[in-house]
């Protein structure tokens, strides 16, 4: 049986998410005609300027670059976690002895030094 407060919580959470996405779309729509030109003023070099681009492309491009950067960092961290898990499995395995005692008790256990 589902509690009514839990279902109301989920409903409000999704309602806020939809409102947030609507606000983002309205922001993009209101800025679709605004353009910017990136200018770099370097000493001893003429000013470098880009052609005018819409703000929406700048915002979405920086968002995509940020997402790709976060995905790269996440993949790198996951590789490190997998390596550490593999190392832990290796360390948990029991140590196998490489020395076996001689079958004859009269045989010296260590080889003579040369």
N, CA, C and O atoms as CSV, one atom per row, in Angstrom:
chain,resi,resn,atom,element,x,y,z
A,1,UNK,N,N,0.844,-1.173,0.000
A,1,UNK,CA,C,0.000,0.000,0.000
A,1,UNK,C,C,0.889,1.236,0.000
A,1,UNK,O,O,1.821,1.332,0.797
A,2,UNK,N,N,0.605,2.173,-0.885
A,2,UNK,CA,C,1.414,3.375,-1.030
A,2,UNK,C,C,0.867,4.455,-0.120
A,2,UNK,O,O,-0.332,4.733,-0.107
A,3,UNK,N,N,1.757,5.053,0.631
A,3,UNK,CA,C,1.366,6.140,1.524
A,3,UNK,C,C,1.041,7.375,0.690
A,3,UNK,O,O,1.741,7.664,-0.280
A,4,UNK,N,N,-0.001,8.097,1.051
A,4,UNK,CA,C,-0.409,9.280,0.268
A,4,UNK,C,C,0.613,10.403,0.368
A,4,UNK,O,O,0.749,11.190,-0.569
A,5,UNK,N,N,1.338,10.497,1.488
A,5,UNK,CA,C,2.352,11.552,1.609
A,5,UNK,C,C,3.540,11.270,0.692
A,5,UNK,O,O,4.154,12.198,0.165
A,6,UNK,N,N,3.863,9.993,0.500
A,6,UNK,CA,C,4.954,9.640,-0.399
A,6,UNK,C,C,4.587,9.963,-1.839
A,6,UNK,O,O,5.406,10.505,-2.582
A,7,UNK,N,N,3.368,9.636,-2.237
A,7,UNK,CA,C,2.960,9.934,-3.608
A,7,UNK,C,C,2.871,11.443,-3.835
A,7,UNK,O,O,3.181,11.918,-4.928
A,8,UNK,N,N,2.452,12.203,-2.818
A,8,UNK,CA,C,2.394,13.662,-2.938
A,8,UNK,C,C,3.806,14.230,-3.050
A,8,UNK,O,O,4.033,15.189,-3.789
A,9,UNK,N,N,4.749,13.647,-2.326
A,9,UNK,CA,C,6.140,14.088,-2.399
A,9,UNK,C,C,6.686,13.883,-3.809
A,9,UNK,O,O,7.337,14.771,-4.358
A,10,UNK,N,N,6.424,12.712,-4.396
A,10,UNK,CA,C,6.887,12.443,-5.758
A,10,UNK,C,C,6.228,13.377,-6.759
A,10,UNK,O,O,6.876,13.857,-7.689
A,11,UNK,N,N,4.940,13.635,-6.570
A,11,UNK,CA,C,4.232,14.544,-7.462
A,11,UNK,C,C,4.838,15.951,-7.397
A,11,UNK,O,O,5.061,16.576,-8.434
A,12,UNK,N,N,5.101,16.445,-6.199
A,12,UNK,CA,C,5.695,17.780,-6.056
A,12,UNK,C,C,7.116,17.826,-6.620
A,12,UNK,O,O,7.523,18.825,-7.213
A,13,UNK,N,N,7.855,16.750,-6.434
A,13,UNK,CA,C,9.217,16.695,-6.969
A,13,UNK,C,C,9.203,16.786,-8.489
A,13,UNK,O,O,9.988,17.538,-9.068
A,14,UNK,N,N,8.322,16.031,-9.146
A,14,UNK,CA,C,8.255,16.074,-10.603
A,14,UNK,C,C,7.651,17.379,-11.102
A,14,UNK,O,O,8.009,17.849,-12.181
A,15,UNK,N,N,6.748,17.967,-10.339
A,15,UNK,CA,C,6.197,19.263,-10.714
A,15,UNK,C,C,7.285,20.334,-10.687
A,15,UNK,O,O,7.359,21.166,-11.591
A,16,UNK,N,N,8.123,20.317,-9.664
A,16,UNK,CA,C,9.238,21.276,-9.598
A,16,UNK,C,C,10.235,21.037,-10.721
A,16,UNK,O,O,10.787,21.990,-11.271
A,17,UNK,N,N,10.470,19.788,-11.066
A,17,UNK,CA,C,11.379,19.474,-12.169
A,17,UNK,C,C,10.829,20.000,-13.493
A,17,UNK,O,O,11.578,20.555,-14.297
A,18,UNK,N,N,9.533,19.830,-13.724
A,18,UNK,CA,C,8.919,20.335,-14.948
A,18,UNK,C,C,8.978,21.855,-14.984
A,18,UNK,O,O,9.260,22.431,-16.035
A,19,UNK,N,N,8.716,22.521,-13.854
A,19,UNK,CA,C,8.802,23.982,-13.807
A,19,UNK,C,C,10.228,24.465,-14.073
A,19,UNK,O,O,10.430,25.464,-14.765
A,20,UNK,N,N,11.200,23.765,-13.532
A,20,UNK,CA,C,12.596,24.131,-13.750
A,20,UNK,C,C,12.962,24.017,-15.228
A,20,UNK,O,O,13.606,24.907,-15.784
A,21,UNK,N,N,12.551,22.923,-15.859
A,21,UNK,CA,C,12.833,22.740,-17.287
A,21,UNK,C,C,12.104,23.798,-18.112
A,21,UNK,O,O,12.656,24.297,-19.092
A,22,UNK,N,N,10.874,24.148,-17.732
A,22,UNK,CA,C,10.130,25.188,-18.431
A,22,UNK,C,C,10.848,26.533,-18.324
A,22,UNK,O,O,10.922,27.271,-19.307
A,23,UNK,N,N,11.371,26.854,-17.158
A,23,UNK,CA,C,12.110,28.108,-16.975
A,23,UNK,C,C,13.364,28.119,-17.840
A,23,UNK,O,O,13.706,29.150,-18.420
A,24,UNK,N,N,14.050,26.987,-17.934
A,24,UNK,CA,C,15.250,26.909,-18.786
A,24,UNK,C,C,14.881,27.119,-20.255
A,24,UNK,O,O,15.568,27.848,-20.970
A,25,UNK,N,N,13.794,26.479,-20.706
A,25,UNK,CA,C,13.368,26.668,-22.098
A,25,UNK,C,C,12.979,28.114,-22.372
A,25,UNK,O,O,13.283,28.648,-23.438
A,26,UNK,N,N,12.311,28.747,-21.418
A,26,UNK,CA,C,11.947,30.151,-21.601
A,26,UNK,C,C,13.191,31.039,-21.651
A,26,UNK,O,O,13.246,32.003,-22.415
A,27,UNK,N,N,14.183,30.706,-20.834
A,27,UNK,CA,C,15.443,31.467,-20.871
A,27,UNK,C,C,16.110,31.323,-22.231
A,27,UNK,O,O,16.577,32.307,-22.805
A,28,UNK,N,N,16.155,30.094,-22.749
A,28,UNK,CA,C,16.746,29.895,-24.070
A,28,UNK,C,C,15.971,30.631,-25.155
A,28,UNK,O,O,16.564,31.231,-26.051
A,29,UNK,N,N,14.655,30.583,-25.072
A,29,UNK,CA,C,13.852,31.241,-26.095
A,29,UNK,C,C,14.019,32.760,-26.041
A,29,UNK,O,O,14.045,33.419,-27.080
A,30,UNK,N,N,14.132,33.313,-24.837
A,30,UNK,CA,C,14.269,34.769,-24.733
A,30,UNK,C,C,15.642,35.245,-25.206
A,30,UNK,O,O,15.795,36.413,-25.566
A,31,UNK,N,N,16.626,34.375,-25.213
A,31,UNK,CA,C,17.971,34.762,-25.621
A,31,UNK,C,C,18.351,34.243,-27.001
A,31,UNK,O,O,19.534,34.247,-27.342
A,32,UNK,N,N,17.393,33.796,-27.805
A,32,UNK,CA,C,17.765,33.205,-29.086
A,32,UNK,C,C,18.198,34.249,-30.111
A,32,UNK,O,O,18.819,33.888,-31.111
A,33,UNK,N,N,17.896,35.523,-29.900
A,33,UNK,CA,C,18.319,36.557,-30.854
A,33,UNK,C,C,19.537,37.334,-30.368
A,33,UNK,O,O,20.156,38.057,-31.149
A,34,UNK,N,N,19.885,37.199,-29.110
A,34,UNK,CA,C,21.023,37.927,-28.555
A,34,UNK,C,C,22.319,37.277,-29.039
A,34,UNK,O,O,22.477,36.059,-28.962
A,35,UNK,N,N,23.246,38.102,-29.538
A,35,UNK,CA,C,24.531,37.575,-30.004
A,35,UNK,C,C,25.660,38.189,-29.207
A,35,UNK,O,O,25.535,39.293,-28.676
A,36,UNK,N,N,26.753,37.472,-29.129
A,36,UNK,CA,C,27.954,37.959,-28.456
A,36,UNK,C,C,29.145,37.740,-29.370
A,36,UNK,O,O,29.126,36.878,-30.249
A,37,UNK,N,N,30.170,38.525,-29.148
A,37,UNK,CA,C,31.418,38.368,-29.874
A,37,UNK,C,C,32.539,38.310,-28.852
A,37,UNK,O,O,32.717,39.239,-28.066
A,38,UNK,N,N,33.282,37.237,-28.862
A,38,UNK,CA,C,34.378,37.075,-27.910
A,38,UNK,C,C,35.609,37.821,-28.420
A,38,UNK,O,O,36.033,37.632,-29.560
A,39,UNK,N,N,36.182,38.681,-27.554
A,39,UNK,CA,C,37.325,39.505,-27.945
A,39,UNK,C,C,38.460,39.259,-26.961
A,39,UNK,O,O,38.257,39.243,-25.747
A,40,UNK,N,N,39.665,39.065,-27.510
A,40,UNK,CA,C,40.867,38.927,-26.676
A,40,UNK,C,C,41.786,40.103,-26.986
A,40,UNK,O,O,42.141,40.333,-28.142
A,41,UNK,N,N,42.165,40.835,-25.961
A,41,UNK,CA,C,43.060,41.968,-26.123
A,41,UNK,C,C,44.439,41.552,-25.622
A,41,UNK,O,O,44.698,41.560,-24.419
A,42,UNK,N,N,45.316,41.191,-26.545
A,42,UNK,CA,C,46.661,40.745,-26.196
A,42,UNK,C,C,47.655,41.867,-26.436
A,42,UNK,O,O,47.550,42.581,-27.434
A,43,UNK,N,N,48.614,42.035,-25.542
A,43,UNK,CA,C,49.628,43.067,-25.772
A,43,UNK,C,C,50.509,42.712,-26.969
A,43,UNK,O,O,50.829,41.542,-27.181
A,44,UNK,N,N,50.890,43.692,-27.729
A,44,UNK,CA,C,51.743,43.570,-28.918
A,44,UNK,C,C,51.105,42.757,-30.038
A,44,UNK,O,O,51.781,42.419,-31.010
A,45,UNK,N,N,49.817,42.435,-29.923
A,45,UNK,CA,C,49.093,41.691,-30.955
A,45,UNK,C,C,47.779,42.417,-31.180
A,45,UNK,O,O,47.186,42.964,-30.250
A,46,UNK,N,N,47.340,42.413,-32.410
A,46,UNK,CA,C,46.057,43.038,-32.704
A,46,UNK,C,C,44.939,42.283,-31.980
A,46,UNK,O,O,45.077,41.102,-31.661
A,47,UNK,N,N,43.837,42.980,-31.727
A,47,UNK,CA,C,42.717,42.354,-31.033
A,47,UNK,C,C,42.195,41.166,-31.828
A,47,UNK,O,O,41.971,41.255,-33.035
A,48,UNK,N,N,42.008,40.065,-31.135
A,48,UNK,CA,C,41.426,38.873,-31.743
A,48,UNK,C,C,39.948,38.838,-31.384
A,48,UNK,O,O,39.596,38.901,-30.206
A,49,UNK,N,N,39.089,38.741,-32.374
A,49,UNK,CA,C,37.651,38.717,-32.124
A,49,UNK,C,C,37.007,37.613,-32.948
A,49,UNK,O,O,37.406,37.343,-34.080
A,50,UNK,N,N,36.000,36.982,-32.351
A,50,UNK,CA,C,35.247,35.967,-33.079
A,50,UNK,C,C,34.063,36.625,-33.776
A,50,UNK,O,O,33.686,37.752,-33.454
A,51,UNK,N,N,33.498,35.926,-34.710
A,51,UNK,CA,C,32.303,36.468,-35.342
A,51,UNK,C,C,31.159,36.369,-34.342
A,51,UNK,O,O,31.210,35.528,-33.445
A,52,UNK,N,N,30.152,37.182,-34.464
A,52,UNK,CA,C,29.041,37.131,-33.502
A,52,UNK,C,C,28.318,35.777,-33.546
A,52,UNK,O,O,27.969,35.269,-34.611
A,53,UNK,N,N,28.109,35.217,-32.353
A,53,UNK,CA,C,27.389,33.946,-32.241
A,53,UNK,C,C,26.249,34.126,-31.242
A,53,UNK,O,O,26.366,34.923,-30.312
A,54,UNK,N,N,25.149,33.396,-31.421
A,54,UNK,CA,C,24.039,33.503,-30.469
A,54,UNK,C,C,24.449,33.010,-29.081
A,54,UNK,O,O,25.247,32.082,-28.948
A,55,UNK,N,N,23.899,33.637,-28.068
A,55,UNK,CA,C,24.208,33.275,-26.687
A,55,UNK,C,C,23.794,31.828,-26.410
A,55,UNK,O,O,24.443,31.120,-25.640
A,56,UNK,N,N,22.716,31.407,-27.045
A,56,UNK,CA,C,22.235,30.038,-26.832
A,56,UNK,C,C,23.304,29.019,-27.208
A,56,UNK,O,O,23.479,28.030,-26.496
A,57,UNK,N,N,24.024,29.234,-28.309
A,57,UNK,CA,C,25.080,28.307,-28.716
A,57,UNK,C,C,26.229,28.318,-27.712
A,57,UNK,O,O,26.822,27.279,-27.424
A,58,UNK,N,N,26.532,29.487,-27.189
A,58,UNK,CA,C,27.599,29.589,-26.201
A,58,UNK,C,C,27.227,28.841,-24.921
A,58,UNK,O,O,28.047,28.115,-24.359
A,59,UNK,N,N,25.992,29.022,-24.466
A,59,UNK,CA,C,25.545,28.356,-23.235
A,59,UNK,C,C,25.480,26.848,-23.443
A,59,UNK,O,O,25.984,26.081,-22.622
A,60,UNK,N,N,24.861,26.426,-24.537
A,60,UNK,CA,C,24.728,24.986,-24.772
A,60,UNK,C,C,26.081,24.338,-25.049
A,60,UNK,O,O,26.323,23.206,-24.629
A,61,UNK,N,N,26.953,25.037,-25.744
A,61,UNK,CA,C,28.290,24.499,-25.994
A,61,UNK,C,C,29.077,24.324,-24.712
A,61,UNK,O,O,29.733,23.300,-24.522
A,62,UNK,N,N,29.020,25.308,-23.831
A,62,UNK,CA,C,29.739,25.175,-22.566
A,62,UNK,C,C,29.123,24.082,-21.703
A,62,UNK,O,O,29.836,23.399,-20.968
A,63,UNK,N,N,27.806,23.909,-21.786
A,63,UNK,CA,C,27.147,22.821,-21.053
A,63,UNK,C,C,27.634,21.471,-21.560
A,63,UNK,O,O,27.948,20.587,-20.763
A,64,UNK,N,N,27.700,21.304,-22.867
A,64,UNK,CA,C,28.143,20.029,-23.449
A,64,UNK,C,C,29.607,19.746,-23.095
A,64,UNK,O,O,29.967,18.612,-22.779
A,65,UNK,N,N,30.441,20.781,-23.151
A,65,UNK,CA,C,31.846,20.602,-22.779
A,65,UNK,C,C,31.953,20.196,-21.306
A,65,UNK,O,O,32.762,19.336,-20.957
A,66,UNK,N,N,31.149,20.808,-20.452
A,66,UNK,CA,C,31.153,20.446,-19.029
A,66,UNK,C,C,30.699,19.019,-18.802
A,66,UNK,O,O,31.279,18.308,-17.981
A,67,UNK,N,N,29.670,18.592,-19.517
A,67,UNK,CA,C,29.182,17.215,-19.385
A,67,UNK,C,C,30.247,16.227,-19.859
A,67,UNK,O,O,30.474,15.203,-19.215
A,68,UNK,N,N,30.899,16.530,-20.978
A,68,UNK,CA,C,31.957,15.638,-21.474
A,68,UNK,C,C,33.129,15.570,-20.504
A,68,UNK,O,O,33.701,14.501,-20.291
A,69,UNK,N,N,33.488,16.711,-19.916
A,69,UNK,CA,C,34.567,16.733,-18.935
A,69,UNK,C,C,34.201,15.897,-17.717
A,69,UNK,O,O,35.027,15.132,-17.220
A,70,UNK,N,N,32.964,16.037,-17.230
A,70,UNK,CA,C,32.516,15.256,-16.075
A,70,UNK,C,C,32.489,13.769,-16.407
A,70,UNK,O,O,32.837,12.942,-15.564
A,71,UNK,N,N,32.078,13.418,-17.629
A,71,UNK,CA,C,32.064,12.007,-18.028
A,71,UNK,C,C,33.480,11.449,-18.087
A,71,UNK,O,O,33.712,10.307,-17.690
A,72,UNK,N,N,34.428,12.244,-18.581
A,72,UNK,CA,C,35.821,11.799,-18.635
A,72,UNK,C,C,36.365,11.565,-17.233
A,72,UNK,O,O,37.012,10.550,-16.973
A,73,UNK,N,N,36.100,12.509,-16.329
A,73,UNK,CA,C,36.570,12.364,-14.944
A,73,UNK,C,C,35.913,11.143,-14.296
A,73,UNK,O,O,36.573,10.384,-13.587
A,74,UNK,N,N,34.605,10.955,-14.540
A,74,UNK,CA,C,33.910,9.795,-13.978
A,74,UNK,C,C,34.465,8.487,-14.501
A,74,UNK,O,O,34.626,7.534,-13.740
A,75,UNK,N,N,34.760,8.428,-15.795
A,75,UNK,CA,C,35.326,7.203,-16.369
A,75,UNK,C,C,36.708,6.925,-15.790
A,75,UNK,O,O,37.050,5.776,-15.509
A,76,UNK,N,N,37.501,7.977,-15.611
A,76,UNK,CA,C,38.837,7.808,-15.025
A,76,UNK,C,C,38.733,7.288,-13.595
A,76,UNK,O,O,39.480,6.395,-13.194
A,77,UNK,N,N,37.793,7.858,-12.825
A,77,UNK,CA,C,37.622,7.392,-11.438
A,77,UNK,C,C,37.119,5.955,-11.396
A,77,UNK,O,O,37.549,5.174,-10.547
A,78,UNK,N,N,36.212,5.599,-12.304
A,78,UNK,CA,C,35.715,4.226,-12.318
A,78,UNK,C,C,36.833,3.246,-12.659
A,78,UNK,O,O,36.871,2.139,-12.124
A,79,UNK,N,N,37.740,3.643,-13.543
A,79,UNK,CA,C,38.874,2.776,-13.867
A,79,UNK,C,C,39.758,2.589,-12.636
A,79,UNK,O,O,40.249,1.489,-12.384
A,80,UNK,N,N,39.961,3.658,-11.871
A,80,UNK,CA,C,40.754,3.532,-10.653
A,80,UNK,C,C,40.070,2.638,-9.628
A,80,UNK,O,O,40.729,1.847,-8.954
A,81,UNK,N,N,38.758,2.759,-9.507
A,81,UNK,CA,C,38.016,1.920,-8.557
A,81,UNK,C,C,38.096,0.461,-8.971
A,81,UNK,O,O,38.279,-0.409,-8.119
A,82,UNK,N,N,37.961,0.171,-10.269
A,82,UNK,CA,C,38.071,-1.216,-10.738
A,82,UNK,C,C,39.452,-1.782,-10.453
A,82,UNK,O,O,39.585,-2.934,-10.040
A,83,UNK,N,N,40.481,-0.967,-10.674
A,83,UNK,CA,C,41.846,-1.420,-10.405
A,83,UNK,C,C,42.032,-1.726,-8.918
A,83,UNK,O,O,42.653,-2.728,-8.562
A,84,UNK,N,N,41.496,-0.865,-8.055
A,84,UNK,CA,C,41.621,-1.103,-6.617
A,84,UNK,C,C,40.837,-2.343,-6.194
A,84,UNK,O,O,41.294,-3.100,-5.338
A,85,UNK,N,N,39.661,-2.558,-6.785
A,85,UNK,CA,C,38.895,-3.766,-6.455
A,85,UNK,C,C,39.652,-5.017,-6.884
A,85,UNK,O,O,39.687,-6.007,-6.153
A,86,UNK,N,N,40.259,-4.973,-8.074
A,86,UNK,CA,C,41.038,-6.111,-8.538
A,86,UNK,C,C,42.211,-6.375,-7.598
A,86,UNK,O,O,42.537,-7.524,-7.300
A,87,UNK,N,N,42.838,-5.295,-7.135
A,87,UNK,CA,C,43.970,-5.435,-6.217
A,87,UNK,C,C,43.519,-6.013,-4.871
A,87,UNK,O,O,44.230,-6.823,-4.275
A,88,UNK,N,N,42.346,-5.601,-4.395
A,88,UNK,CA,C,41.827,-6.148,-3.145
A,88,UNK,C,C,41.533,-7.641,-3.269
A,88,UNK,O,O,41.787,-8.402,-2.336
A,89,UNK,N,N,41.002,-8.060,-4.406
A,89,UNK,CA,C,40.734,-9.484,-4.615
A,89,UNK,C,C,42.046,-10.259,-4.599
A,89,UNK,O,O,42.121,-11.351,-4.035
A,90,UNK,N,N,43.075,-9.695,-5.216
A,90,UNK,CA,C,44.393,-10.350,-5.195
A,90,UNK,C,C,44.935,-10.466,-3.780
A,90,UNK,O,O,45.500,-11.495,-3.410
A,91,UNK,N,N,44.766,-9.415,-2.991
A,91,UNK,CA,C,45.296,-9.435,-1.628
A,91,UNK,C,C,44.494,-10.342,-0.712
A,91,UNK,O,O,45.025,-10.833,0.284
A,92,UNK,N,N,43.228,-10.576,-1.029
A,92,UNK,CA,C,42.411,-11.457,-0.195
A,92,UNK,C,C,42.712,-12.922,-0.442
A,92,UNK,O,O,42.461,-13.753,0.430
A,93,UNK,N,N,43.247,-13.263,-1.613
A,93,UNK,CA,C,43.592,-14.655,-1.892
A,93,UNK,C,C,44.688,-15.105,-0.938
A,93,UNK,O,O,45.604,-14.340,-0.633
A,94,UNK,N,N,44.597,-16.348,-0.464
A,94,UNK,CA,C,45.635,-16.807,0.477
A,94,UNK,C,C,46.983,-16.942,-0.227
A,94,UNK,O,O,47.067,-17.218,-1.424
A,95,UNK,N,N,48.015,-16.740,0.552
A,95,UNK,CA,C,49.375,-16.860,0.023
A,95,UNK,C,C,49.708,-18.339,-0.104
A,95,UNK,O,O,49.578,-19.094,0.860
A,96,UNK,N,N,50.130,-18.746,-1.275
A,96,UNK,CA,C,50.490,-20.140,-1.525
A,96,UNK,C,C,51.971,-20.307,-1.199
A,96,UNK,O,O,52.805,-19.586,-1.746
A,97,UNK,N,N,52.308,-21.244,-0.318
A,97,UNK,CA,C,53.737,-21.405,0.000
A,97,UNK,C,C,54.498,-21.998,-1.185
A,97,UNK,O,O,54.032,-22.927,-1.844
A,98,UNK,N,N,55.665,-21.440,-1.434
A,98,UNK,CA,C,56.482,-21.942,-2.541
A,98,UNK,C,C,57.514,-22.947,-2.052
A,98,UNK,O,O,58.125,-23.638,-2.867
A,99,UNK,N,N,57.722,-23.045,-0.759
A,99,UNK,CA,C,58.721,-23.959,-0.203
A,99,UNK,C,C,58.036,-25.237,0.251
A,99,UNK,O,O,57.056,-25.194,0.995
A,100,UNK,N,N,58.545,-26.353,-0.191
A,100,UNK,CA,C,58.039,-27.648,0.289
A,100,UNK,C,C,59.185,-28.339,1.016
A,100,UNK,O,O,60.296,-28.420,0.493
A,101,UNK,N,N,58.924,-28.824,2.190
A,101,UNK,CA,C,60.008,-29.476,2.946
A,101,UNK,C,C,60.430,-30.783,2.259
A,101,UNK,O,O,59.624,-31.420,1.582
A,102,UNK,N,N,61.676,-31.169,2.435
A,102,UNK,CA,C,62.154,-32.403,1.789
A,102,UNK,C,C,61.461,-33.625,2.390
A,102,UNK,O,O,61.066,-33.633,3.556
A,103,UNK,N,N,61.327,-34.655,1.554
A,103,UNK,CA,C,60.669,-35.885,2.007
A,103,UNK,C,C,61.568,-36.675,2.961
A,103,UNK,O,O,61.071,-37.320,3.885
A,104,UNK,N,N,62.891,-36.629,2.744
A,104,UNK,CA,C,63.836,-37.359,3.597
A,104,UNK,C,C,64.287,-36.434,4.722
A,104,UNK,O,O,64.800,-35.349,4.449
A,105,UNK,N,N,64.110,-36.836,5.975
A,105,UNK,CA,C,64.505,-35.951,7.087
A,105,UNK,C,C,66.013,-35.750,7.188
A,105,UNK,O,O,66.450,-34.794,7.829
A,106,UNK,N,N,66.829,-36.619,6.577
A,106,UNK,CA,C,68.283,-36.467,6.660
A,106,UNK,C,C,68.805,-35.449,5.644
A,106,UNK,O,O,69.950,-35.007,5.741
A,107,UNK,N,N,67.966,-35.076,4.667
A,107,UNK,CA,C,68.400,-34.113,3.668
A,107,UNK,C,C,68.347,-32.713,4.286
A,107,UNK,O,O,67.366,-32.361,4.941
A,108,UNK,N,N,69.381,-31.929,4.082
A,108,UNK,CA,C,69.332,-30.566,4.643
A,108,UNK,C,C,68.230,-29.758,3.956
A,108,UNK,O,O,67.995,-29.887,2.754
A,109,UNK,N,N,67.565,-28.926,4.751
A,109,UNK,CA,C,66.424,-28.186,4.206
A,109,UNK,C,C,66.874,-27.029,3.323
A,109,UNK,O,O,66.129,-26.614,2.436
A,110,UNK,N,N,68.034,-26.514,3.536
A,110,UNK,CA,C,68.542,-25.418,2.711
A,110,UNK,C,C,69.687,-25.910,1.846
A,110,UNK,O,O,70.490,-26.726,2.297
A,111,UNK,N,N,69.779,-25.433,0.614
A,111,UNK,CA,C,70.915,-25.851,-0.226
A,111,UNK,C,C,72.206,-25.247,0.317
A,111,UNK,O,O,72.198,-24.164,0.902
A,112,UNK,N,N,73.313,-25.960,0.118
A,112,UNK,CA,C,74.584,-25.431,0.643
A,112,UNK,C,C,75.004,-24.178,-0.131
A,112,UNK,O,O,74.735,-24.032,-1.324
A,113,UNK,N,N,75.663,-23.297,0.589
A,113,UNK,CA,C,76.148,-22.068,-0.051
A,113,UNK,C,C,77.388,-22.394,-0.864
A,113,UNK,O,O,78.211,-23.204,-0.441
A,114,UNK,N,N,77.528,-21.783,-2.008
A,114,UNK,CA,C,78.657,-22.057,-2.888
A,114,UNK,C,C,79.869,-21.277,-2.484
A,114,UNK,O,O,80.916,-21.390,-3.121
